[in-house]
Amino acid sequence: MTQDVTQSSGAEAGVLVREGNYGTQVIAVEPGGAEFIPLNERHGRPIQLFWTWTSPNMEFATIFVGVLAVALFGLSFWAAALALALGSLIGGITQGILSLRGPKYGVPQMVLSRLGFGYWGNALPAGLNSVTAGIGWFAVNSVSGAFALNVLTHLPQVLCLLIIVAVQVVVAFFGYNLVHVFERYAFPILTVIFLIAAGVILSKAQPGAHHQTIPGAFLLTLGASFGYAVGWNPYASDYTRYFKPETSKAAIAWWSGLGLFLSCAPVAANAEDAVDPFRNQISERLVTSMTLDVFGRAVRQVRATSLGQDAREIRQTYDAGGVRTVEFDVACHQSSFTPELLTTSAQRLTSADTAMIFLK
């Protein structure tokens, strides 16, 4: 429900003000929508922005940004880490700047875009954001979450997808307060999980491994990490519009920017280490096939020492879970082929992966 602003609401004349009593209730449906939040409903502290922006990025999509830097663009570990850090840093800065507008204007970020695009001009960016973020990212996170739940519980994938979707819808349905609380308690759990994973990956990483960098790889990685981080910018003021106008601007900018940076840069950089152990583990010229699973993890490597001979990938197939089976036709003389290398590689395969090698 909405009404024209009254003097006690703190908004300018003619601005629609959100009605209803919400306060700090967690298990309560957030009333209204994009209307101005009246001053008597303002609450919250800037530090809660830290986990609100950190928790959502401790996920598979963030990891895949780091995988791209090494597996696709061919950057070294340190070059990729620098590019990821710079891109995430710039994205964090813009997130902090945009978050400052929430307490002052009391409306969501896409409504504030009318300042730059106008009332009708804002329809295009707001519409595109609704499709790419509201539908696109919801689908990406739902599918990746469903696969993760399936791996952990072995429940049917469709059931896992329904569970993940239901949880997301419930949290979003209750709104602002529940989102903040959910992210607060998810933060320590996700942090411990990713720290353990980082330790395991770093113990097997080879940051100095040989690499073949494509032209513009550094800028591509920087752009990808920046684009990933600023994907949250259209929601910056959504999570600060309940703050009181006198809330410290420096604290708002710091905690929102820091949360975004510390979740994007280290998590993505950790993914580089996951790829590094697969690069150049032996000195001969290698014919290599690296597979990323549906979560973006480098899970399978098929290697053969060719010494100038040819190895031909003859067929690829995918099962319903997205796992790829690759068949190779390795043409090489017995003296230049080391079967033990394939045996060693086969030991690295997960139970879900398959590799069929045909020797001539």
Protein Blocks (a to p, Z undefined) as FASTA:
>chain_A
ZZdddfknopaehiacdedjfkjafbbcdehjlbccdfklggcdfklmmmmmmmmmmcfk
lmmmmmmmmmmnopafklmmmmmmmmmmmmmmmmmmmmmmmmmnopafklmmmmmnojml
mmmmmmmmmmmmmmmmmmmmmmmmmmmmmmmnopafklmmmmmmmmmmmmmmnommlmmm
mmmmmmmmmmmmmmmmmmmmmmmgcfkbccdddehklmmmmmmmmmmmmmmmmmmmmmmm
mpcfklcfklmmmmmmmmmmmmmmmmmmmmmmmmmmmgokbfbdcdddddddfkopafbd
cdddfkhpacddfbdcddfkopacddddddddfklpcfklmmmmmmmpcfkbccddddZZ
